[in-house]
């Protein structure tokens, strides 16, 4: 958490994952995960953008929004994030 305190976007994303999954000694807290993902996504962290898409798709910590989920997946895919490229391909039928 020291890196997150010093403003490291990857650390914000990873701390968000800890809150999302309830691991690393923190309780599961989807709202906190979304907050951290948004902070990291604001710096163009593709993994965090993808994670936000996952939250919007399933309504974890946010109101479900399929349109916004697809936008986040496409944004992360455009940044070259492989899981987002696979998700986008699966939903559009293109690889």
C-alpha positions as CSV (number, residue, x, y, z in Angstrom):
1,X,0.0,0.0,0.0
2,X,3.0,2.3,0.3
3,X,3.2,2.6,-3.5
4,X,-0.5,3.4,-3.7
5,X,0.0,6.1,-1.1
6,X,2.8,7.6,-3.3
7,X,0.5,7.7,-6.3
8,X,1.6,4.6,-8.3
9,X,-1.3,3.8,-10.8
10,X,-0.4,0.1,-10.9
11,X,-0.5,0.0,-7.1
12,X,-3.9,1.6,-7.2
13,X,-5.1,-1.1,-9.6
14,X,-3.6,-3.9,-7.6
15,X,-5.0,-2.6,-4.3
16,X,-8.4,-2.4,-6.2
17,X,-8.0,-6.1,-7.1
18,X,-7.4,-6.9,-3.4
19,X,-10.6,-5.1,-2.5
20,X,-12.5,-6.7,-5.4
21,X,-11.5,-10.3,-4.4
22,X,-11.2,-9.7,-0.7
23,X,-7.5,-10.8,-0.5
24,X,-4.2,-9.6,0.8
25,X,-5.6,-8.9,4.2
26,X,-8.5,-6.6,3.1
27,X,-12.2,-7.2,3.1
28,X,-14.1,-7.5,-0.1
29,X,-15.4,-4.0,-0.9
30,X,-16.5,-3.5,-4.5
31,X,-17.2,0.2,-4.0
32,X,-13.6,0.8,-2.8
33,X,-12.3,-1.4,-5.7
34,X,-14.2,0.8,-8.2
35,X,-12.7,4.0,-6.6
36,X,-9.2,2.6,-6.9
37,X,-9.8,1.3,-10.5
38,X,-11.1,4.8,-11.5
39,X,-8.0,6.5,-10.0
40,X,-5.7,4.1,-11.9
41,X,-7.8,4.3,-15.1
42,X,-7.5,8.1,-15.1
43,X,-3.8,7.5,-15.8
44,X,-4.6,5.2,-18.7
45,X,-3.9,1.9,-16.8
46,X,-5.5,-0.6,-19.2
47,X,-5.9,-3.3,-16.6
48,X,-7.9,-0.9,-14.4
49,X,-10.0,0.2,-17.4
50,X,-10.8,-3.4,-18.0
51,X,-11.6,-4.0,-14.3
52,X,-14.0,-1.1,-14.4
53,X,-15.7,-2.8,-17.4
54,X,-16.0,-5.9,-15.4
55,X,-17.6,-4.0,-12.5
56,X,-20.1,-2.2,-14.8
57,X,-20.9,-5.5,-16.6
58,X,-21.8,-7.3,-13.4
59,X,-22.9,-4.3,-11.2
60,X,-20.2,-4.7,-8.6
61,X,-19.8,-1.5,-6.7
62,X,-21.7,0.4,-9.4
63,X,-25.1,0.3,-11.1
64,X,-24.9,-2.2,-13.9
65,X,-24.4,-0.5,-17.3
66,X,-23.7,-2.8,-20.3
67,X,-23.0,0.1,-22.6
68,X,-20.4,1.5,-20.3
69,X,-18.9,-2.0,-19.7
70,X,-18.5,-2.5,-23.5
71,X,-16.9,1.0,-23.8
72,X,-14.4,0.2,-21.1
73,X,-13.6,-3.2,-22.6
74,X,-13.0,-1.6,-26.0
75,X,-10.9,1.2,-24.5
76,X,-8.7,-1.4,-22.7
77,X,-8.5,-3.5,-25.8
78,X,-7.4,-0.5,-27.9
79,X,-4.6,0.0,-25.3
80,X,-3.4,-3.6,-26.1
81,X,-4.7,-5.3,-22.9
82,X,-5.0,-8.9,-23.9
83,X,-7.9,-10.0,-21.6
84,X,-9.9,-7.0,-23.0
85,X,-9.1,-8.0,-26.5
86,X,-10.4,-11.5,-25.8
87,X,-13.5,-10.2,-24.1
88,X,-14.2,-7.8,-27.0
89,X,-13.6,-10.6,-29.6
90,X,-15.9,-12.9,-27.8
91,X,-18.7,-10.3,-27.7
92,X,-18.3,-9.1,-31.3
93,X,-17.4,-12.4,-32.9
94,X,-14.0,-11.1,-34.2
95,X,-10.5,-11.9,-33.2
